[in-house]
Amino acid sequence: MAVNSYFQQGLTPGRGSEQLLIEDLTIECLKIYGFDCFYLPRKTVNLDQILNEDPLNKYEHAYPLEMYLKNIMGFEGEGDLLSKFGVEIRDSATFIVSRRRWDQVVAREGQVQLATRPAEGDIIYFPLTKAFFEIRRVEGTEPFFQAGKLYVFELNCELMQYSSEDIETGVGEIDVIVASQSLDIQDYQILMENNDKFIYEYEANSYAILESFNTETIDPLAQNDDFELEIDILDFTDRNPFGEVN
């Protein structure tokens, strides 16, 4: 028993045009019911070949792209939790993006980890709530081969736990948010007129830092000074926030 070649498998004359029509309608629906987001591809700096991770990830580009939020009622996940470490926000979201539009806007720029699909670890900036979501899983087979072709990616994301990653995209809205939250000491290095970094003569590879760099000012919840006074055998200053001995 064979399937109907006019609707299923088989190279019928109208199949290519029907696929193109479905794809065009899908993109139009995403533009009507979706949101303007920014896709930030991850750039590896020093990949650990054993653990397959990079603590120095950089995000240098932000591509505007329309996406549809799958759950129309809002974000998913465990929501806001109060633990002994403070309030944790564990929102998650599933974004739907057109394969063709992702290829046109993002993949063809050549600044991606994977050339055929979005990569885990890339970031989606959602301007409506000014939130950054990190891609955890990419589903590429739903809906399953309508008219014999796949049209969208489903991006399963979780709210990003920002830890001073290097995000400098050239998009003011994104860079301002990151700059106001970053504790990266390199953002406060003194620069000379030619944009070179000012280095101490008596100490190799030690950069001069602006006096405005103060952990308590940037992060009101920081307790560096408290730990410094209570535990005098460790160094919890701004230059050494993790308490390791110099």
Number of C-alpha atoms within 10 A of each C-alpha: 3 6 9 9 11 13 13 15 13 12 10 11 9 10 18 13 10 14 18 14 12 15 20 15 12 16 21 13 13 19 15 12 12 19 17 15 20 21 24 26 25 20 20 15 11 11 14 11 8 6 7 7 13 14 12 13 18 18 19 16 20 21 18 15 19 22 29 21 19 17 11 8 7 10 17 15 13 11 11 11 11 9 8 7 6 8 10 14 16 16 17 21 20 23 23 21 23 23 20 16 16 21 15 11 13 23 20 11 12 9 16 19 17 12 14 11 17 27 19 18 20 20 24 27 22 17 14 9 7 12 13 21 26 23 23 15 16 18 15 17 14 12 13 11 12 16 16 14 15 17 23 21 23 23 26 19 25 23 20 19 13 11 11 14 16 19 20 17 16 12 13 10 11 20 14 12 13 17 16 10 13 19 20 17 17 14 13 16 18 16 15 9 6 6 8 10 16 15 16 11 9 7 8 8 10 12 18 15 18 13 9 9 18 17 21 13 10 15 13 8 9 14 14 19 15 10 15 15 12 9 12 9 11 16 20 21 16 17 15 14 14 12 17 10 9 7
